[in-house]
Amino acid sequence: MKNPKKTERKLNNVIDAWKRLDPEAEFAGFTNEAFATKVDPSFATRLKLKEIRLDFAKWLMSRKEADTESMVEYYRLIHGIRCHPDHGDNSPILRACGYVMEMEMESGLVRPSSEEAA
């Protein structure tokens, strides 16, 4: 089926109705318990997916916390490069990291913003 929630609802409905209305009846060679056992992988998979979603959310938060701490160290390092007597604000290392070097700013080099270019 294309709709997992609809599938789950249908399976639960047939098991519950059968159990309430005629638990001793057999249909298509199944008792209620045998049918429930046969379709249990559908429910077990849903439970596993729920656990995975919760774990995924937890790992997203862990990544966010780790990235916050990493960026503190990143800026500490960038400031260390800028303050280093052999490198400073015109360091090729800063340029390679995506920063505009001080001498480029002083050159009058202007890059129009995307709004101005339009």
N, C-alpha and C positions, 0 to 999 in steps of 0.2 A: 504494500500500500504506500501511497505517496504522503499520507498524513500520519506521522507517528502518534500524535495525541489521540487521533480518532481510533487508531488501531488499539492503543492501550485502553481507551474507554470501552470499545467493543468487547475486548477480551475480559475486562473486569465485569462488565455487565452480564455476559453469558455465564461466567463462573458464579457470580453472586446470585443471579436469578435461579440458576440450576440448583444451587445449594439451598436456597430458601424454599423453592416451590416443590422440588422432587429430588432430594439428594441421593436417593437410592436408584434412580433411573440410569439406564445406560443408553448412550447415543453414539452411533457410528463406531461401536466397539469400545467406547471410553466410559469409564466412571468419571464422576466429577473430579476426584483426586488425580486420576490418570491424565485427564485433560489438562488440569492445572500444572501437573509435573511436565507435561509435553510442551506447554507454552511458557514455562518458567524462564527459559533463556531470554525471552523478550523483556521480562521484568528485571532480570539480573543485569542485562545490558543497560537498561535505563538507569538502574541504580549506579552502575559503574560510571556512566556518562555524567551523572550528577556529581559524583565524587571528583571526577576529572575537572569539571567546571569549577568546583570549589577550590581544588588544588591550583588550577590555573589562576584564579583570582588571587590566591595567596601568593603565588610566584610573581604575579604582576606587581603586587604591593612590595614584595621583597626586592624586585628589580628597581622600583622607584626609590626605595630607601637607599639601596646600594649606589644608584646613580647620583643621588643627592650627595652622598659622602664622597663619591669619586670626583664630582665636579668641584667640591671644596679643594681637593688635592690638585686637580687640574689647574684651577686659578692660582693656587699657591705656586705651582711649577711655572706657569706663565709669568707671574710676577718675579719669580726667581731668575728667569731668563732675562727679563727686562732690567733687573737690578744687577746682573752679572757684569763685572768690569770688562770682560772680553766679548760680550754680546750686546746687551742693551736693546733699545727700541728699534735699532736698525739691523737686528739679527736675521740672517737668512733662515734660521730655525723658526722665528716668529712668522716670517713670510710663508714658509712651508706649512705652518699650522693654520694659515688662512687669515692672518692679521695683516693690516696695512702698516708698512714700516713708516717710521716717523719722517724719513726723508721723502717718501712718496706724498705724504700729507703736505709737506712744505713746498712741494713742486707746483702746487696749484692744480694738480690733476683732479679733474672733476668728472665723475661718472653720473650721467643724468639718471634720475629715478625712473621707474617704468611709467609713472604718471606723466612726467615731463616729455618722455619720448613719444608718447601717443599723440 
